[in-house]
Amino acid sequence: MKKVILSFSLLALVLAGTVSCGSDDNSSEQQQLKTLVLASLNGTDVTVNSEVTFVVTVGTEVIEGAQIEVNGKPATNPFTFAEAGTYKVVAKKDGYNKSNEITMEVKKAVADISLVNTWVPIHVNVSLPMGDPISMPYPKKENCEDDTLIFDNSATVKFNYHDDSCVVSTTGTTWSFNESTKVLTFTLFDQVMKVNVTSLTADKFTIKAKGDQFAALIPILVPDLASSLPPAMLALVEVELQFDKQ
């Protein structure tokens, strides 16, 4: 009887050792999986419609056939980012651990940023030769829709503005923009205005010039100042007008 019990005990030990070894082998196999390394050959800051090529490696070896995922969805490699935004990219392949995640920042190309748009005036800054500068919100008429400055592709400009009763009027003829000098020329109220474009992004736009270039707009921009500022003084005043894209 003792021999039978001893035999079963030895068998149990052998089986336990076998199971333990098998378990260790599986764990070892999982630990031995190599991790993919993902990189962008075009960098991580690109412009809209750029074709980006990704490379997947392990050590010095390039891994072919890895699946690229952009924001969790399968993507081609190379991949073209059609819209501006922030994208998360990883690579996966059977037999390997998932790659590191890289963040792609996709922005509009400078050439895609244009004055051709509808702009809403939002702020006015006036620097005077004497006294404190004036910084004020654009004097939008209460309960009226926004005034708008519209540049279109046919080189026509329109300024839509409202009176106290919200009746809208329109003025404007033509416009042009010198990309190299950043000088914008446009005509409102029969006055040709030449102003400097000091900033232009996809959604904001700022112009600045001496007050005489804004003479026709002064009664709208700073009505309290218009009646007390002689025309001869306008050339000494600097006006900055800020817009948001509608």
Buried (B, 14 or more C-beta within 10 A) or exposed (E): EEEEEEEEEEEEEEEEEEEEEEEEEEEEEEEEEEEBBBBBEBEBEBBBEBEBEBBBBBEEEEBEEBEBBBEEEEBEBBBEBEEBEEBEBBBBBEEBEBBEEBEBBBBBEEEEBEBEBBBBBBBBBBBBEEEEEBEEEBBBBEEBEBBBBBBEEEEEBBBBBBEEEEEEEEBBBEBEBEEEEBBBBBBBBEBEBEBBBEEBEEEEBBBBBBBBBBBBBBEBBBEEBEEEBEEEBBEBBBBBBBBEEE
